[in-house]
Amino acid sequence: MKKKVVLVIAAIVVFIASFLIATGFIERTDVALCAYSVSETGSEITLKVCVMSSIGNIRNFKDNGGGVKPHYLTFYSTFGGLNSSFGAVNSFVLELDKDDTEIYFNRSNDGYELVLVKNADTGEWERPVK
């Protein structure tokens, strides 16, 4: 009897731990650009982002641009559950090349949304005109 109870408790612990870890690999497609700033040298841009839904936080991002001029960013949920703040971050630094022209955020099935574009005339980063 004791062995069965221990096995059931172990299975529950493994299930809960798996859930808490797995949530950190969920792609966030509801991330909005709240603010941004470019370094004096133009080699980095700091993106301040927020979640558009009422639940969840962001822990990291991946640039899926593959070394080409546009940056295609995908953001990921925090570990520890749906509304966990464990490891939550809302400010990310993206390295820029002088030839970079666009930054996109992942929108899942809708593809990527253009959130920042480099003005060809001024060289300044700005939000696209919609």
N, CA, C and O atoms as a GROMACS GRO file, in nm:
protein
  520
    1MET      N    1   0.082  -0.120   0.000
    1MET     CA    2   0.000   0.000   0.000
    1MET      C    3   0.086   0.127   0.000
    1MET      O    4   0.058   0.221  -0.073
    2LYS      N    5   0.192   0.128   0.083
    2LYS     CA    6   0.279   0.244   0.091
    2LYS      C    7   0.349   0.270  -0.042
    2LYS      O    8   0.368   0.385  -0.081
    3LYS      N    9   0.386   0.163  -0.112
    3LYS     CA   10   0.454   0.178  -0.240
    3LYS      C   11   0.362   0.245  -0.342
    3LYS      O   12   0.406   0.329  -0.421
    4LYS      N   13   0.234   0.208  -0.340
    4LYS     CA   14   0.138   0.268  -0.434
    4LYS      C   15   0.120   0.417  -0.405
    4LYS      O   16   0.114   0.498  -0.498
    5VAL      N   17   0.112   0.453  -0.279
    5VAL     CA   18   0.096   0.593  -0.241
    5VAL      C   19   0.220   0.672  -0.284
    5VAL      O   20   0.207   0.783  -0.336
    6VAL      N   21   0.337   0.618  -0.262
    6VAL     CA   22   0.461   0.684  -0.300
    6VAL      C   23   0.466   0.701  -0.452
    6VAL      O   24   0.505   0.807  -0.501
    7LEU      N   25   0.426   0.599  -0.526
    7LEU     CA   26   0.425   0.607  -0.673
    7LEU      C   27   0.326   0.711  -0.723
    7LEU      O   28   0.356   0.784  -0.818
    8VAL      N   29   0.209   0.719  -0.662
    8VAL     CA   30   0.109   0.819  -0.702
    8VAL      C   31   0.160   0.959  -0.672
    8VAL      O   32   0.146   1.049  -0.755
    9ILE      N   33   0.219   0.979  -0.556
    9ILE     CA   34   0.274   1.110  -0.520
    9ILE      C   35   0.387   1.147  -0.615
    9ILE      O   36   0.395   1.262  -0.660
   10ALA      N   37   0.475   1.053  -0.645
   10ALA     CA   38   0.585   1.079  -0.738
   10ALA      C   39   0.533   1.116  -0.877
   10ALA      O   40   0.586   1.206  -0.941
   11ALA      N   41   0.430   1.046  -0.922
   11ALA     CA   42   0.372   1.076  -1.053
   11ALA      C   43   0.312   1.216  -1.055
   11ALA      O   44   0.326   1.289  -1.154
   12ILE      N   45   0.245   1.255  -0.947
   12ILE     CA   46   0.186   1.388  -0.938
   12ILE      C   47   0.294   1.495  -0.938
   12ILE      O   48   0.282   1.597  -1.006
   13VAL      N   49   0.401   1.472  -0.862
   13VAL     CA   50   0.513   1.568  -0.857
   13VAL      C   51   0.577   1.583  -0.995
   13VAL      O   52   0.606   1.694  -1.037
   14VAL      N   53   0.599   1.472  -1.064
   14VAL     CA   54   0.658   1.477  -1.198
   14VAL      C   55   0.566   1.552  -1.294
   14VAL      O   56   0.614   1.631  -1.375
   15PHE      N   57   0.437   1.528  -1.285
   15PHE     CA   58   0.341   1.596  -1.373
   15PHE      C   59   0.343   1.747  -1.348
   15PHE      O   60   0.349   1.825  -1.443
   16ILE      N   61   0.338   1.788  -1.223
   16ILE     CA   62   0.337   1.931  -1.189
   16ILE      C   63   0.469   1.996  -1.231
   16ILE      O   64   0.468   2.105  -1.289
   17ALA      N   65   0.581   1.932  -1.204
   17ALA     CA   66   0.712   1.987  -1.242
   17ALA      C   67   0.721   2.001  -1.394
   17ALA      O   68   0.771   2.101  -1.444
   18SER      N   69   0.673   1.902  -1.467
   18SER     CA   70   0.674   1.908  -1.613
   18SER      C   71   0.592   2.026  -1.664
   18SER      O   72   0.634   2.096  -1.756
   19PHE      N   73   0.475   2.047  -1.605
   19PHE     CA   74   0.390   2.158  -1.644
   19PHE      C   75   0.459   2.291  -1.619
   19PHE      O   76   0.458   2.379  -1.705
   20LEU      N   77   0.519   2.306  -1.501
   20LEU     CA   78   0.582   2.433  -1.465
   20LEU      C   79   0.702   2.463  -1.554
   20LEU      O   80   0.727   2.579  -1.587
   21ILE      N   81   0.775   2.362  -1.594
   21ILE     CA   82   0.890   2.383  -1.683
   21ILE      C   83   0.842   2.406  -1.826
   21ILE      O   84   0.893   2.495  -1.894
   22ALA      N   85   0.746   2.328  -1.871
   22ALA     CA   86   0.699   2.338  -2.009
   22ALA      C   87   0.639   2.474  -2.041
   22ALA      O   88   0.647   2.519  -2.156
   23THR      N   89   0.580   2.541  -1.944
   23THR     CA   90   0.519   2.671  -1.972
   23THR      C   91   0.622   2.772  -2.019
   23THR      O   92   0.587   2.868  -2.088
   24GLY      N   93   0.748   2.754  -1.984
   24GLY     CA   94   0.854   2.846  -2.026
   24GLY      C   95   0.891   2.835  -2.172
   24GLY      O   96   0.970   2.915  -2.222
   25PHE      N   97   0.837   2.736  -2.241
   25PHE     CA   98   0.867   2.719  -2.383
   25PHE      C   99   0.748   2.758  -2.472
   25PHE      O  100   0.751   2.736  -2.593
   26ILE      N  101   0.646   2.816  -2.412
   26ILE     CA  102   0.528   2.861  -2.488
   26ILE      C  103   0.560   2.993  -2.556
   26ILE      O  104   0.604   3.088  -2.491
   27GLU      N  105   0.538   2.999  -2.687
   27GLU     CA  106   0.560   3.123  -2.761
   27GLU      C  107   0.450   3.222  -2.728
   27GLU      O  108   0.332   3.187  -2.726
   28ARG      N  109   0.489   3.348  -2.702
   28ARG     CA  110   0.394   3.455  -2.677
   28ARG      C  111   0.373   3.532  -2.807
   28ARG      O  112   0.467   3.590  -2.861
   29THR      N  113   0.252   3.531  -2.856
   29THR     CA  114   0.220   3.605  -2.978
   29THR      C  115   0.138   3.729  -2.948
   29THR      O  116   0.086   3.793  -3.040
   30ASP      N  117   0.127   3.762  -2.820
   30ASP     CA  118   0.049   3.878  -2.777
   30ASP      C  119   0.139   3.984  -2.713
   30ASP      O  120   0.098   4.053  -2.620
   31VAL      N  121   0.260   3.997  -2.764
   31VAL     CA  122   0.358   4.092  -2.710
   31VAL      C  123   0.351   4.222  -2.790
   31VAL      O  124   0.349   4.220  -2.914
   32ALA      N  125   0.347   4.332  -2.719
   32ALA     CA  126   0.342   4.464  -2.783
   32ALA      C  127   0.469   4.542  -2.750
   32ALA      O  128   0.528   4.524  -2.643
   33LEU      N  129   0.509   4.628  -2.840
   33LEU     CA  130   0.621   4.717  -2.816
   33LEU      C  131   0.568   4.839  -2.741
   33LEU      O  132   0.489   4.916  -2.796
   34CYS      N  133   0.612   4.857  -2.617
   34CYS     CA  134   0.567   4.970  -2.537
   34CYS      C  135   0.657   5.092  -2.556
   34CYS      O  136   0.609   5.205  -2.563
   35ALA      N  137   0.788   5.069  -2.565
   35ALA     CA  138   0.883   5.178  -2.583
   35ALA      C  139   1.013   5.118  -2.636
   35ALA      O  140   1.034   4.997  -2.632
   36TYR      N  141   1.100   5.205  -2.687
   36TYR     CA  142   1.230   5.159  -2.735
   36TYR      C  143   1.329   5.275  -2.730
   36TYR      O  144   1.291   5.392  -2.732
   37SER      N  145   1.456   5.238  -2.723
   37SER     CA  146   1.563   5.339  -2.728
   37SER      C  147   1.683   5.277  -2.799
   37SER      O  148   1.712   5.159  -2.783
   38VAL      N  149   1.752   5.360  -2.876
   38VAL     CA  150   1.868   5.316  -2.953
   38VAL      C  151   1.993   5.370  -2.884
   38VAL      O  152   1.995   5.485  -2.840
   39SER      N  153   2.096   5.287  -2.876
   39SER     CA  154   2.222   5.330  -2.815
   39SER      C  155   2.284   5.443  -2.897
   39SER      O  156   2.252   5.461  -3.014
   40GLU      N  157   2.372   5.517  -2.834
   40GLU     CA  158   2.437   5.630  -2.903
   40GLU      C  159   2.514   5.585  -3.027
   40GLU      O  160   2.521   5.658  -3.126
   41THR      N  161   2.570   5.466  -3.021
   41THR     CA  162   2.648   5.415  -3.134
   41THR      C  163   2.559   5.353  -3.242
   41THR      O  164   2.604   5.328  -3.354
   42GLY      N  165   2.432   5.328  -3.207
   42GLY     CA  166   2.340   5.264  -3.301
   42GLY      C  167   2.361   5.114  -3.314
   42GLY      O  168   2.305   5.051  -3.404
   43SER      N  169   2.442   5.057  -3.225
   43SER     CA  170   2.472   4.913  -3.233
   43SER      C  171   2.375   4.828  -3.153
   43SER      O  172   2.378   4.705  -3.164
   44GLU      N  173   2.289   4.891  -3.072
   44GLU     CA  174   2.191   4.818  -2.991
   44GLU      C  175   2.062   4.897  -2.982
   44GLU      O  176   2.061   5.020  -2.986
   45ILE      N  177   1.954   4.822  -2.971
   45ILE     CA  178   1.825   4.885  -2.944
   45ILE      C  179   1.764   4.812  -2.825
   45ILE      O  180   1.763   4.689  -2.820
   46THR      N  181   1.715   4.890  -2.729
   46THR     CA  182   1.648   4.833  -2.613
   46THR      C  183   1.499   4.838  -2.638
   46THR      O  184   1.442   4.945  -2.661
   47LEU      N  185   1.436   4.721  -2.632
   47LEU     CA  186   1.292   4.709  -2.655
   47LEU      C  187   1.223   4.688  -2.522
   47LEU      O  188   1.253   4.591  -2.451
   48LYS      N  189   1.131   4.775  -2.487
   48LYS     CA  190   1.048   4.756  -2.368
   48LYS      C  191   0.914   4.701  -2.419
   48LYS      O  192   0.844   4.767  -2.496
   49VAL      N  193   0.881   4.580  -2.373
   49VAL     CA  194   0.763   4.512  -2.425
   49VAL      C  195   0.665   4.483  -2.313
   49VAL      O  196   0.701   4.484  -2.195
   50CYS      N  197   0.541   4.458  -2.351
   50CYS     CA  198   0.438   4.420  -2.255
   50CYS      C  199   0.347   4.316  -2.320
   50CYS      O  200   0.340   4.304  -2.442
   51VAL      N  201   0.278   4.243  -2.234
   51VAL     CA  202   0.184   4.141  -2.280
   51VAL      C  203   0.048   4.206  -2.296
   51VAL      O  204   0.002   4.279  -2.208
   52MET      N  205  -0.018   4.180  -2.409
   52MET     CA  206  -0.147   4.243  -2.436
   52MET      C  207  -0.262   4.174  -2.366
   52MET      O  208  -0.372   4.229  -2.360
   53SER      N  209  -0.242   4.054  -2.312
   53SER     CA  210  -0.350   3.984  -2.242
   53SER      C  211  -0.339   4.012  -2.093
   53SER      O  212  -0.242   4.074  -2.047
   54SER      N  213  -0.436   3.967  -2.018
   54SER     CA  214  -0.439   3.993  -1.874
   54SER      C  215  -0.360   3.890  -1.795
   54SER      O  216  -0.351   3.901  -1.672
   55ILE      N  217  -0.304   3.792  -1.861
   55ILE     CA  218  -0.232   3.686  -1.790
   55ILE      C  219  -0.100   3.656  -1.860
   55ILE      O  220  -0.092   3.654  -1.983
   56GLY      N  221   0.003   3.632  -1.780
   56GLY     CA  222   0.130   3.588  -1.835
   56GLY      C  223   0.238   3.693  -1.835
   56GLY      O  224   0.211   3.813  -1.826
   57ASN      N  225   0.361   3.644  -1.845
   57ASN     CA  226   0.480   3.729  -1.848
   57ASN      C  227   0.577   3.675  -1.951
   57ASN      O  228   0.560   3.564  -2.002
   58ILE      N  229   0.678   3.753  -1.981
   58ILE     CA  230   0.777   3.717  -2.082
   58ILE      C  231   0.910   3.694  -2.011
   58ILE      O  232   0.943   3.766  -1.916
   59ARG      N  233   0.987   3.595  -2.056
   59ARG     CA  234   1.118   3.568  -1.996
   59ARG      C  235   1.233   3.587  -2.094
   59ARG      O  236   1.344   3.618  -2.052
   60ASN      N  237   1.208   3.569  -2.224
   60ASN     CA  238   1.318   3.572  -2.319
   60ASN      C  239   1.261   3.588  -2.460
   60ASN      O  240   1.140   3.584  -2.482
   61PHE      N  241   1.352   3.607  -2.556
   61PHE     CA  242   1.313   3.611  -2.696
   61PHE      C  243   1.418   3.541  -2.781
   61PHE      O  244   1.531   3.519  -2.737
   62LYS      N  245   1.380   3.508  -2.901
   62LYS     CA  246   1.471   3.450  -3.000
   62LYS      C  247   1.456   3.530  -3.128
   62LYS      O  248   1.345   3.561  -3.170
   63ASP      N  249   1.570   3.563  -3.189
   63ASP     CA  250   1.571   3.633  -3.317
   63ASP      C  251   1.576   3.528  -3.427
   63ASP      O  252   1.677   3.459  -3.443
   64ASN      N  253   1.468   3.514  -3.502
   64ASN     CA  254   1.459   3.415  -3.609
   64ASN      C  255   1.499   3.473  -3.744
   64ASN      O  256   1.465   3.418  -3.848
   65GLY      N  257   1.571   3.585  -3.742
   65GLY     CA  258   1.610   3.653  -3.865
   65GLY      C  259   1.713   3.581  -3.948
   65GLY      O  260   1.724   3.606  -4.068
   66GLY      N  261   1.787   3.492  -3.887
   66GLY     CA  262   1.884   3.414  -3.963
   66GLY      C  263   1.996   3.494  -4.024
   66GLY      O  264   2.050   3.454  -4.128
   67GLY      N  265   2.034   3.606  -3.963
   67GLY     CA  266   2.145   3.685  -4.012
   67GLY      C  267   2.112   3.777  -4.127
   67GLY      O  268   2.203   3.837  -4.185
   68VAL      N  269   1.987   3.791  -4.161
   68VAL     CA  270   1.949   3.884  -4.267
   68VAL      C  271   1.906   4.016  -4.204
   68VAL      O  272   1.894   4.025  -4.082
   69LYS      N  273   1.884   4.117  -4.286
   69LYS     CA  274   1.855   4.251  -4.234
   69LYS      C  275   1.735   4.257  -4.140
   69LYS      O  276   1.749   4.314  -4.032
   70PRO      N  277   1.620   4.202  -4.174
   70PRO     CA  278   1.509   4.211  -4.078
   70PRO      C  279   1.533   4.119  -3.958
   70PRO      O  280   1.593   4.012  -3.971
   71HIS      N  281   1.485   4.162  -3.842
   71HIS     CA  282   1.486   4.080  -3.722
   71HIS      C  283   1.345   4.028  -3.700
   71HIS      O  284   1.251   4.107  -3.694
   72TYR      N  285   1.329   3.897  -3.687
   72TYR     CA  286   1.200   3.834  -3.662
   72TYR      C  287   1.204   3.778  -3.520
   72TYR      O  288   1.264   3.673  -3.497
   73LEU      N  289   1.140   3.847  -3.425
   73LEU     CA  290   1.149   3.812  -3.284
   73LEU      C  291   1.030   3.730  -3.238
   73LEU      O  292   0.914   3.762  -3.266
   74THR      N  293   1.061   3.623  -3.165
   74THR     CA  294   0.961   3.541  -3.099
   74THR      C  295   0.989   3.548  -2.950
   74THR      O  296   1.103   3.526  -2.908
   75PHE      N  297   0.888   3.577  -2.870
   75PHE     CA  298   0.902   3.589  -2.725
   75PHE      C  299   0.845   3.464  -2.658
   75PHE      O  300   0.760   3.396  -2.714
   76TYR      N  301   0.895   3.435  -2.535
   76TYR     CA  302   0.856   3.313  -2.463
   76TYR      C  303   0.806   3.345  -2.323
   76TYR      O  304   0.852   3.439  -2.259
   77SER      N  305   0.709   3.264  -2.277
   77SER     CA  306   0.652   3.277  -2.143
   77SER      C  307   0.754   3.244  -2.036
   77SER      O  308   0.856   3.180  -2.062
   78THR      N  309   0.724   3.288  -1.915
   78THR     CA  310   0.807   3.254  -1.800
   78THR      C  311   0.783   3.109  -1.759
   78THR      O  312   0.680   3.050  -1.793
   79PHE      N  313   0.878   3.054  -1.686
   79PHE     CA  314   0.860   2.921  -1.627
   79PHE      C  315   0.774   2.936  -1.503
   79PHE      O  316   0.766   3.044  -1.445
   80GLY      N  317   0.709   2.828  -1.463
   80GLY     CA  318   0.639   2.827  -1.335
   80GLY      C  319   0.489   2.842  -1.343
   80GLY      O  320   0.426   2.861  -1.239
   81GLY      N  321   0.429   2.835  -1.459
   81GLY     CA  322   0.284   2.844  -1.467
   81GLY      C  323   0.239   2.961  -1.551
   81GLY      O  324   0.320   3.044  -1.594
   82LEU      N  325   0.111   2.968  -1.573
   82LEU     CA  326   0.055   3.064  -1.668
   82LEU      C  327   0.076   3.210  -1.629
   82LEU      O  328   0.095   3.294  -1.716
   83ASN      N  329   0.072   3.240  -1.500
   83ASN     CA  330   0.087   3.381  -1.459
   83ASN      C  331   0.208   3.401  -1.368
   83ASN      O  332   0.212   3.495  -1.288
   84SER      N  333   0.305   3.313  -1.381
   84SER     CA  334   0.424   3.321  -1.298
   84SER      C  335   0.508   3.442  -1.337
   84SER      O  336   0.518   3.477  -1.454
   85SER      N  337   0.568   3.504  -1.237
   85SER     CA  338   0.660   3.614  -1.264
   85SER      C  339   0.805   3.569  -1.247
   85SER      O  340   0.897   3.652  -1.249
   86PHE      N  341   0.826   3.439  -1.230
   86PHE     CA  342   0.961   3.383  -1.212
   86PHE      C  343   1.044   3.407  -1.338
   86PHE      O  344   1.016   3.349  -1.443
   87GLY      N  345   1.145   3.491  -1.327
   87GLY     CA  346   1.231   3.522  -1.440
   87GLY      C  347   1.171   3.620  -1.539
   87GLY      O  348   1.222   3.634  -1.650
   88ALA      N  349   1.063   3.688  -1.502
   88ALA     CA  350   0.996   3.780  -1.594
   88ALA      C  351   1.084   3.899  -1.627
   88ALA      O  352   1.150   3.957  -1.540
   89VAL      N  353   1.085   3.935  -1.754
   89VAL     CA  354   1.163   4.048  -1.805
   89VAL      C  355   1.076   4.125  -1.902
   89VAL      O  356   0.998   4.065  -1.977
   90ASN      N  357   1.087   4.257  -1.902
   90ASN     CA  358   1.010   4.334  -2.000
   90ASN      C  359   1.098   4.426  -2.084
   90ASN      O  360   1.048   4.505  -2.164
   91SER      N  361   1.230   4.414  -2.066
   91SER     CA  362   1.323   4.496  -2.142
   91SER      C  363   1.430   4.405  -2.203
   91SER      O  364   1.495   4.328  -2.131
   92PHE      N  365   1.449   4.414  -2.334
   92PHE     CA  366   1.542   4.328  -2.404
   92PHE      C  367   1.633   4.412  -2.493
   92PHE      O  368   1.589   4.510  -2.554
   93VAL      N  369   1.760   4.374  -2.500
   93VAL     CA  370   1.857   4.443  -2.585
   93VAL      C  371   1.881   4.358  -2.709
   93VAL      O  372   1.914   4.240  -2.700
   94LEU      N  373   1.864   4.420  -2.824
   94LEU     CA  374   1.885   4.355  -2.952
   94LEU      C  375   2.003   4.421  -3.020
   94LEU      O  376   2.006   4.543  -3.037
   95GLU      N  377   2.101   4.340  -3.059
   95GLU     CA  378   2.218   4.394  -3.130
   95GLU      C  379   2.178   4.428  -3.272
   95GLU      O  380   2.105   4.353  -3.338
   96LEU      N  381   2.226   4.542  -3.319
   96LEU     CA  382   2.194   4.589  -3.453
   96LEU      C  383   2.318   4.597  -3.540
   96LEU      O  384   2.429   4.623  -3.491
   97ASP      N  385   2.299   4.575  -3.666
   97ASP     CA  386   2.402   4.596  -3.766
   97ASP      C  387   2.366   4.724  -3.840
   97ASP      O  388   2.248   4.761  -3.844
   98LYS      N  389   2.462   4.792  -3.897
   98LYS     CA  390   2.432   4.917  -3.968
   98LYS      C  391   2.337   4.896  -4.085
   98LYS      O  392   2.271   4.990  -4.129
   99ASP      N  393   2.329   4.772  -4.138
   99ASP     CA  394   2.240   4.743  -4.251
   99ASP      C  395   2.101   4.698  -4.209
   99ASP      O  396   2.015   4.676  -4.295
  100ASP      N  397   2.075   4.682  -4.078
  100ASP     CA  398   1.942   4.640  -4.032
  100ASP      C  399   1.838   4.745  -4.069
  100ASP      O  400   1.863   4.865  -4.062
  101THR      N  401   1.720   4.698  -4.107
  101THR     CA  402   1.616   4.789  -4.153
  101THR      C  403   1.480   4.770  -4.086
  101THR      O  404   1.400   4.863  -4.084
  102GLU      N  405   1.453   4.650  -4.031
  102GLU     CA  406   1.319   4.621  -3.980
  102GLU      C  407   1.325   4.526  -3.861
  102GLU      O  408   1.414   4.442  -3.850
  103ILE      N  409   1.227   4.543  -3.772
  103ILE     CA  410   1.209   4.453  -3.658
  103ILE      C  411   1.063   4.410  -3.656
  103ILE      O  412   0.972   4.493  -3.657
  104TYR      N  413   1.041   4.278  -3.652
  104TYR     CA  414   0.908   4.220  -3.653
  104TYR      C  415   0.886   4.140  -3.525
  104TYR      O  416   0.982   4.087  -3.468
  105PHE      N  417   0.759   4.131  -3.479
  105PHE     CA  418   0.720   4.046  -3.367
  105PHE      C  419   0.633   3.933  -3.421
  105PHE      O  420   0.551   3.953  -3.510
  106ASN      N  421   0.653   3.813  -3.364
  106ASN     CA  422   0.578   3.695  -3.406
  106ASN      C  423   0.430   3.708  -3.369
  106ASN      O  424   0.395   3.746  -3.257
  107ARG      N  425   0.345   3.679  -3.464
  107ARG     CA  426   0.200   3.680  -3.443
  107ARG      C  427   0.139   3.545  -3.474
  107ARG      O  428   0.022   3.537  -3.511
  108SER      N  429   0.216   3.437  -3.459
  108SER     CA  430   0.172   3.299  -3.475
  108SER      C  431   0.118   3.275  -3.615
  108SER      O  432   0.190   3.293  -3.713
  109ASN      N  433  -0.007   3.234  -3.625
  109ASN     CA  434  -0.065   3.197  -3.755
  109ASN      C  435  -0.072   3.315  -3.852
  109ASN      O  436  -0.078   3.297  -3.973
  110ASP      N  437  -0.071   3.434  -3.798
  110ASP     CA  438  -0.076   3.553  -3.884
  110ASP      C  439   0.062   3.595  -3.932
  110ASP      O  440   0.074   3.696  -4.001
  111GLY      N  441   0.166   3.518  -3.897
  111GLY     CA  442   0.301   3.554  -3.938
  111GLY      C  443   0.363   3.654  -3.844
  111GLY      O  444   0.344   3.648  -3.723
  112TYR      N  445   0.437   3.747  -3.900
  112TYR     CA  446   0.507   3.847  -3.821
  112TYR      C  447   0.452   3.986  -3.851
  112TYR      O  448   0.412   4.016  -3.964
  113GLU      N  449   0.451   4.071  -3.746
  113GLU     CA  450   0.403   4.208  -3.760
  113GLU      C  451   0.522   4.304  -3.750
  113GLU      O  452   0.603   4.293  -3.659
  114LEU      N  453   0.532   4.397  -3.844
  114LEU     CA  454   0.636   4.498  -3.843
  114LEU      C  455   0.610   4.595  -3.728
  114LEU      O  456   0.503   4.657  -3.723
  115VAL      N  457   0.707   4.609  -3.635
  115VAL     CA  458   0.689   4.699  -3.520
  115VAL      C  459   0.783   4.818  -3.525
  115VAL      O  460   0.752   4.924  -3.470
  116LEU      N  461   0.900   4.802  -3.590
  116LEU     CA  462   0.993   4.913  -3.605
  116LEU      C  463   1.060   4.906  -3.741
  116LEU      O  464   1.090   4.798  -3.792
  117VAL      N  465   1.083   5.022  -3.799
  117VAL     CA  466   1.149   5.031  -3.929
  117VAL      C  467   1.251   5.144  -3.923
  117VAL      O  468   1.228   5.247  -3.860
  118LYS      N  469   1.363   5.125  -3.990
  118LYS     CA  470   1.466   5.228  -3.995
  118LYS      C  471   1.438   5.321  -4.112
  118LYS      O  472   1.431   5.277  -4.226
  119ASN      N  473   1.422   5.448  -4.083
  119ASN     CA  474   1.393   5.548  -4.186
  119ASN      C  475   1.515   5.560  -4.277
  119ASN      O  476   1.626   5.589  -4.231
  120ALA      N  477   1.496   5.536  -4.407
  120ALA     CA  478   1.606   5.538  -4.503
  120ALA      C  479   1.668   5.676  -4.517
  120ALA      O  480   1.787   5.688  -4.546
  121ASP      N  481   1.590   5.780  -4.496
  121ASP     CA  482   1.641   5.917  -4.512
  121ASP      C  483   1.718   5.966  -4.389
  121ASP      O  484   1.825   6.026  -4.401
  122THR      N  485   1.662   5.940  -4.269
  122THR     CA  486   1.722   5.994  -4.147
  122THR      C  487   1.810   5.893  -4.073
  122THR      O  488   1.895   5.932  -3.993
  123GLY      N  489   1.790   5.764  -4.100
  123GLY     CA  490   1.863   5.660  -4.028
  123GLY      C  491   1.809   5.634  -3.889
  123GLY      O  492   1.869   5.559  -3.812
  124GLU      N  493   1.697   5.697  -3.855
  124GLU     CA  494   1.635   5.681  -3.723
  124GLU      C  495   1.536   5.565  -3.726
  124GLU      O  496   1.471   5.539  -3.828
  125TRP      N  497   1.525   5.495  -3.611
  125TRP     CA  498   1.425   5.390  -3.598
  125TRP      C  499   1.292   5.452  -3.559
  125TRP      O  500   1.288   5.542  -3.475
  126GLU      N  501   1.183   5.404  -3.619
  126GLU     CA  502   1.050   5.459  -3.589
  126GLU      C  503   0.945   5.351  -3.609
  126GLU      O  504   0.966   5.251  -3.676
  127ARG      N  505   0.831   5.377  -3.549
  127ARG     CA  506   0.717   5.285  -3.567
  127ARG      C  507   0.662   5.303  -3.709
  127ARG      O  508   0.659   5.415  -3.760
  128PRO      N  509   0.619   5.196  -3.772
  128PRO     CA  510   0.567   5.208  -3.908
  128PRO      C  511   0.434   5.283  -3.911
  128PRO      O  512   0.355   5.275  -3.816
  129VAL      N  513   0.410   5.355  -4.017
  129VAL     CA  514   0.283   5.425  -4.036
  129VAL      C  515   0.181   5.322  -4.084
  129VAL      O  516   0.207   5.248  -4.179
  130LYS      N  517   0.067   5.317  -4.017
  130LYS     CA  518  -0.036   5.219  -4.054
  130LYS      C  519  -0.149   5.282  -4.127
  130LYS      O  520  -0.244   5.214  -4.165
   0.00000   0.00000   0.00000
